[in-house]
Amino acid sequence: MGSRFRFALLADAHLIRDDNQDGWYDPLRRGTNLVAAEDLDFVVFLGDESCIDGSGNSLAAVNSQREADTRYALLRRLYAPILGSIPAFFVLGNHDGERYYRHPHLLRWGANARKRYLLNPGPTTYPEGGEHNGWSESGHWSPLENYYAWSWGDATFVVLDPFRYTRNMPRVPEDWTLGDAQLRWAAKVLRLSRSRHKFIICHHLVGGGRWNPAATVAGAYGRGGARMAHLGEQAQLNRLMQRYGARFFLYGHDHIFAHGGRDDIEYICGGRPWRMSSNWWGNPGWAALYGDEFLGVAGYTVFDVSPERVELRYVVLGKNPREGFKWDDAPMYRVQHGGVIRVADRVRGEPTVWVPHDPTPDLFQGGTYRNRTIRLGPGWQGKVGDEVRVVHPGQVAYQRSFPTS
């Protein structure tokens, strides 16, 4: 108890190709090497890594147990610099194949492959316990390892899974659920924990906003952070966190970095290590989730935890590849009100753009771009003559410190 430690969050790599043809995964490999170079005690993967169901792309969904195994084997290869020397915990995402309301074959293939290639805590690994009903395949029983908790230093971490317990396709936020057993277990862990710091970790909120850019019918897609904290079962979880002093809710799913507060709880979306989804940000519904309070730049989140405080920083990993841009010339940016960014001249090195009014502008160095227009995608347009700052991979884009209460 009381020791200092450091951990990182990675989220939503969406591995939908089974090979590295044309260098598809090279940017992710470069980012992985930067993460591995950090002095980390452990890494948490926030879900949507293996993408057994194809990440919404039916052509990339697996069609057999062998293909599911291949997807998880790819994950291990891509993250080998991390997994070879740093402990890792995996959180289930909505695209990792283990949604109850999806095809039962995906549920089985995904669980088998995950348990074959990844090792999460089981119900007896740590005193905090976890899922205990288990999983049977070919006459063999084993724990699912889909929700669990552990303590490290002076902190307790609780990982949750809403996907196996939400029985039907959610149409409203209230359809999402952890199930009674998981919710009671989480409450017990929080109640018994004597740690100074308590973290809840889930791929997305147990409720969340309705907006989904790919949906053809109305539904609830778990979007959003602090602004959506009172929707569905997330409201109940939010109250438990307040009651037992759990200050941090960590999640992925939205492919951005975001930090918002609600009821003295910090909601933190951990970013994405590559291929930011900038086409989402001009779609209806996004403003209600985040407004312009997010960073649309590839990276990872690091926490430094001590008895005195929790320190947060978001580290830039690479440029933002999106439709109409090659990896080598796509800028990084943060969306501002009206889609206005600050436009800049050429600078030495890799020209990447940043935006005005950042809370920590002293972290940035470099020249400015002028007299150019940079189009960000449908509905977003840079304003000629505005200023920008230059950001390079490895720089800190956002940081905060939270003293112990």
C-alpha positions in Angstrom: 0.0 0.0 0.0 1.1 3.6 -0.7 3.6 2.9 -3.5 3.7 5.0 -6.6 2.9 3.3 -10.0 2.1 4.1 -13.6 -0.3 2.5 -16.0 -1.5 3.3 -19.6 -4.8 3.0 -21.5 -5.1 1.8 -25.1 -8.4 1.5 -26.8 -10.2 0.5 -30.1 -7.5 -0.6 -32.4 -10.1 -2.5 -34.5 -8.0 -5.2 -36.0 -10.1 -6.1 -39.0 -7.3 -7.2 -41.3 -5.5 -10.5 -40.7 -2.2 -9.3 -42.2 -0.1 -6.2 -42.7 -0.5 -5.9 -46.4 0.7 -2.5 -47.7 1.9 -1.6 -44.3 -1.6 -1.3 -42.9 -0.5 -1.8 -39.3 2.8 0.0 -39.5 1.5 3.1 -37.7 0.0 1.0 -34.9 3.4 -0.8 -34.6 5.2 2.6 -34.2 2.7 3.6 -31.6 3.0 0.3 -29.7 6.8 0.9 -29.5 6.3 4.3 -28.0 4.0 2.9 -25.3 6.4 0.0 -24.6 9.1 2.6 -23.9 7.2 4.1 -21.1 8.1 3.0 -17.6 4.7 1.2 -17.0 3.6 -1.1 -14.3 0.7 -2.4 -16.4 -1.5 -1.6 -19.4 -5.3 -1.7 -19.7 -6.7 -2.4 -23.2 -10.2 -0.8 -23.2 -11.8 -3.2 -25.8 -12.6 -3.5 -29.5 -9.2 -4.9 -30.2 -9.8 -8.2 -31.9 -13.1 -7.1 -33.6 -14.4 -10.7 -34.1 -17.7 -9.3 -35.6 -15.8 -7.2 -38.1 -16.2 -3.7 -36.5 -19.5 -3.3 -38.2 -18.0 -4.5 -41.5 -19.5 -7.8 -42.3 -16.7 -8.6 -44.8 -14.2 -8.5 -41.9 -16.2 -10.6 -39.5 -14.8 -14.0 -38.7 -16.5 -17.1 -40.0 -14.9 -19.9 -37.9 -13.1 -20.6 -34.7 -9.9 -20.7 -36.7 -10.4 -17.2 -38.0 -11.2 -15.9 -34.5 -7.9 -17.5 -33.3 -6.1 -15.8 -36.1 -7.5 -12.4 -35.1 -6.3 -12.8 -31.5 -3.0 -14.2 -32.6 -2.6 -11.0 -34.7 -3.3 -8.9 -31.6 -0.5 -10.7 -29.7 1.9 -10.1 -32.5 1.1 -6.4 -32.9 1.3 -5.7 -29.2 4.3 -8.0 -28.6 6.6 -5.1 -27.5 4.1 -4.4 -24.7 2.9 -7.9 -23.8 6.4 -9.3 -23.8 7.4 -7.3 -20.7 4.4 -5.4 -19.2 1.4 -7.0 -17.4 -1.8 -6.3 -19.3 -5.6 -6.4 -18.5 -8.2 -6.7 -21.3 -11.7 -5.2 -21.3 -14.3 -6.6 -23.6 -15.6 -4.2 -26.3 -18.8 -4.3 -28.3 -17.0 -5.6 -31.4 -15.0 -8.4 -29.7 -17.7 -11.0 -30.5 -19.0 -11.6 -27.0 -22.3 -9.7 -27.2 -25.1 -12.0 -26.1 -27.5 -10.6 -28.6 -25.2 -11.3 -31.6 -24.8 -14.6 -33.4 -24.1 -17.4 -30.8 -21.3 -18.7 -33.0 -19.5 -15.3 -32.5 -20.0 -15.5 -28.8 -18.4 -18.9 -28.6 -15.6 -18.3 -31.1 -14.8 -15.0 -29.4 -14.7 -16.4 -25.9 -12.6 -19.4 -26.9 -10.0 -17.3 -28.8 -9.7 -14.7 -26.1 -9.1 -17.3 -23.4 -6.7 -19.1 -25.6 -4.5 -16.1 -26.3 -5.1 -13.7 -23.4 -4.9 -14.2 -19.7 -7.3 -12.1 -17.6 -7.8 -12.5 -13.8 -10.3 -15.2 -12.8 -12.5 -15.3 -9.7 -9.7 -16.5 -7.4 -6.7 -14.5 -8.9 -7.2 -11.6 -6.6 -9.1 -11.2 -3.3 -11.6 -8.9 -5.1 -12.8 -11.8 -7.2 -14.9 -11.6 -10.4 -17.1 -13.6 -12.7 -17.6 -17.1 -11.3 -20.4 -18.9 -13.4 -17.8 -19.9 -16.0 -17.8 -21.1 -19.6 -18.1 -24.7 -20.9 -16.6 -25.8 -24.2 -16.2 -29.4 -25.3 -16.9 -30.7 -21.8 -14.3 -28.4 -20.2 -15.2 -25.6 -17.7 -13.3 -22.4 -17.0 -14.1 -18.9 -15.7 -15.1 -16.3 -18.3 -12.6 -13.7 -17.0 -14.8 -11.0 -18.4 -15.3 -9.0 -15.3 -12.9 -8.8 -12.4 -11.1 -6.5 -10.0 -7.7 -6.1 -8.4 -5.7 -3.7 -6.2 -2.3 -2.2 -7.1 -0.4 0.2 -4.8 -3.0 2.4 -3.2 -5.7 1.9 -5.8 -8.5 -0.6 -6.7 -9.6 -1.3 -10.3 -13.0 -2.8 -11.2 -13.5 -4.0 -14.8 -17.1 -4.4 -16.0 -18.8 -6.2 -18.9 -22.3 -5.1 -20.1 -22.3 -7.2 -23.3 -22.9 -10.7 -22.1 -25.7 -9.6 -19.8 -27.6 -7.3 -22.1 -29.9 -9.9 -23.7 -31.4 -8.0 -26.6 -30.2 -5.4 -29.0 -30.5 -2.1 -27.0 -33.1 0.3 -28.3 -32.9 2.8 -25.5 -30.1 3.5 -22.9 -32.1 1.7 -20.3 -31.7 -1.6 -22.1 -28.0 -1.8 -21.3 -27.3 -3.8 -18.1 -24.6 -5.4 -16.1 -27.0 -7.9 -14.6 -27.8 -8.2 -11.0 -24.9 -10.5 -10.0 -22.2 -8.3 -11.6 -23.7 -5.1 -10.2 -23.9 -6.6 -6.6 -20.3 -7.8 -6.9 -19.1 -4.4 -8.1 -20.9 -2.7 -5.2 -19.3 -5.1 -2.7 -15.8 -4.5 -4.1 -16.2 -0.8 -3.9 -17.6 -1.0 -0.4 -14.8 -3.2 1.0 -12.0 -1.4 -0.7 -9.8 0.7 1.6 -7.8 2.1 -1.3 -7.4 5.8 -1.6 -8.1 5.7 -5.3 -10.9 3.7 -7.0 -11.2 3.2 -10.8 -14.2 1.8 -12.7 -13.3 0.5 -16.2 -15.8 -0.4 -18.9 -15.7 -0.2 -22.7 -18.6 2.2 -22.7 -21.2 3.5 -20.4 -23.9 1.2 -19.2 -26.4 3.3 -21.0 -24.9 6.2 -22.9 -26.2 8.2 -25.8 -28.4 6.9 -28.6 -26.3 8.2 -31.5 -24.6 5.7 -33.8 -23.3 6.8 -37.2 -23.8 3.4 -38.8 -27.3 2.7 -37.5 -30.2 2.3 -39.9 -32.7 1.9 -37.1 -33.1 3.7 -33.7 -30.9 2.2 -31.0 -28.7 3.0 -28.0 -25.0 2.8 -28.7 -23.3 3.6 -25.4 -21.9 6.9 -26.7 -20.7 9.8 -24.5 -19.1 10.4 -21.1 -19.9 12.7 -18.3 -22.8 14.3 -20.0 -24.5 10.9 -20.3 -23.7 9.8 -16.7 -27.4 9.8 -15.6 -28.8 7.7 -18.4 -29.9 4.1 -17.9 -28.0 1.8 -15.5 -25.0 4.2 -15.6 -27.0 6.4 -13.2 -27.1 3.6 -10.7 -23.4 2.9 -11.2 -22.7 6.7 -10.9 -24.4 6.7 -7.5 -22.4 3.7 -6.3 -19.2 5.5 -7.3 -20.3 8.5 -5.3 -21.2 6.5 -2.3 -18.0 4.6 -2.1 -15.6 7.2 -3.3 -14.7 5.9 -6.8 -13.5 9.0 -8.5 -12.5 7.7 -12.0 -14.6 6.1 -14.8 -12.3 5.0 -17.7 -13.8 4.0 -21.0 -13.1 3.8 -24.8 -15.6 3.2 -27.6 -15.8 6.8 -28.9 -12.4 6.9 -30.6 -11.3 10.2 -29.0 -9.6 11.5 -25.9 -12.1 13.3 -23.6 -12.2 14.3 -20.0 -15.4 15.5 -18.3 -16.6 15.7 -14.7 -20.0 14.8 -13.2 -20.9 14.5 -9.5 -17.2 14.7 -8.5 -16.5 11.7 -10.8 -13.9 12.1 -13.7 -15.1 10.4 -16.9 -12.1 9.8 -19.1 -12.2 8.4 -22.7 -8.8 6.9 -23.3 -8.2 7.9 -27.0 -7.2 5.6 -29.9 -3.7 4.7 -31.0 -4.4 5.3 -34.7 -7.0 5.9 -37.4 -9.2 8.5 -35.7 -12.8 8.5 -36.9 -13.1 12.2 -37.8 -16.1 11.6 -40.0 -18.2 11.1 -36.9 -17.7 14.6 -35.5 -19.9 16.5 -38.0 -22.8 14.0 -37.6 -26.0 14.8 -35.7 -25.8 13.8 -32.1 -22.1 14.3 -31.5 -22.4 17.8 -30.1 -24.8 16.6 -27.5 -22.2 14.0 -26.4 -19.1 16.1 -26.3 -19.6 19.5 -28.0 -16.0 20.5 -28.8 -14.6 19.2 -25.5 -12.5 16.4 -26.9 -9.2 15.7 -28.7 -9.4 14.1 -32.1 -5.7 13.0 -32.2 -4.3 9.5 -32.0 -2.6 8.7 -28.8 -2.7 6.9 -25.4 -3.5 7.9 -21.8 -1.0 7.5 -18.9 -1.9 7.7 -15.2 0.7 8.3 -12.5 -0.8 7.2 -9.2 0.6 8.0 -5.7 -1.0 8.3 -2.3 -1.1 12.1 -2.7 -2.6 12.4 -6.2 -3.5 10.9 -9.6 -1.8 12.6 -12.6 -3.2 12.2 -16.1 -1.6 12.9 -19.5 -2.6 12.1 -23.0 0.4 11.4 -25.3 0.3 12.0 -29.1 1.1 8.9 -31.1 0.8 9.8 -34.8 -1.0 11.7 -37.5 -4.6 11.2 -38.2 -5.3 9.1 -41.4 -8.7 9.7 -42.8 -10.5 9.7 -46.1 -8.7 11.9 -48.6 -5.4 12.0 -46.8 -2.4 9.7 -46.8 -0.8 8.8 -43.5 2.2 10.9 -44.2 0.4 14.2 -44.8 -2.7 14.0 -42.7 -2.8 16.6 -39.9 -3.7 16.1 -36.2 -6.2 18.5 -34.8 -8.8 19.1 -32.2 -12.3 20.2 -33.3 -13.4 23.6 -32.1 -16.7 25.4 -32.3 -17.9 25.6 -35.8 -15.1 23.3 -37.0 -12.5 26.1 -37.0 -8.9 25.1 -36.6 -5.9 27.3 -36.8 -4.2 27.0 -40.2 -0.4 27.1 -40.6 2.7 27.5 -42.8 5.2 24.7 -43.5 7.5 23.9 -40.7 10.6 21.7 -40.4 10.0 18.0 -39.6 6.5 16.5 -39.7 3.9 19.3 -40.0 0.9 18.5 -37.8 -1.6 21.0 -36.6 -3.0 21.9 -33.2 -5.8 24.2 -32.2 -6.1 27.4 -30.1 -7.1 27.8 -26.5 -5.6 24.5 -25.3 -5.5 24.5 -21.4 -1.7 23.7 -21.5 -0.3 25.7 -24.4 3.1 25.8 -22.9 3.5 22.1 -23.7 3.8 22.8 -27.4 6.7 24.0 -29.5 7.1 24.7 -33.2 6.2 27.1 -36.0 2.8 28.2 -37.4 0.9 27.6 -40.6 -0.6 30.5 -42.5 -2.7 31.2 -45.6 -3.8 27.6 -46.1 -7.1 25.9 -45.7 -7.3 22.4 -44.3 -10.5 20.6 -44.8 -11.4 18.3 -41.9 -14.2 16.3 -43.5 -17.9 16.8 -44.1 -19.1 19.9 -42.4 -15.7 20.9 -41.0 -13.5 23.7 -42.6 -10.4 25.4 -41.4 -10.3 29.2 -41.4 -7.5 30.8 -43.5 -5.3 33.1 -41.4 -5.9 31.5 -38.0 -2.8 30.3 -36.1 -2.0 26.8 -35.1 0.6 25.0 -32.9 2.7 22.1 -34.1 2.5 18.7 -32.3 4.8 15.7 -32.8 4.4 12.1 -31.7 5.5 11.6 -28.1 4.3 15.1 -27.0 1.7 15.5 -24.3 -1.5 17.0 -25.6 -3.4 17.2 -22.3 -2.6 16.8 -18.6 -4.4 17.1 -15.3 -3.6 16.4 -11.6 -6.2 15.2 -9.1 -5.1 15.6 -5.5 -6.3 12.9 -3.1 -9.5 14.0 -1.3 
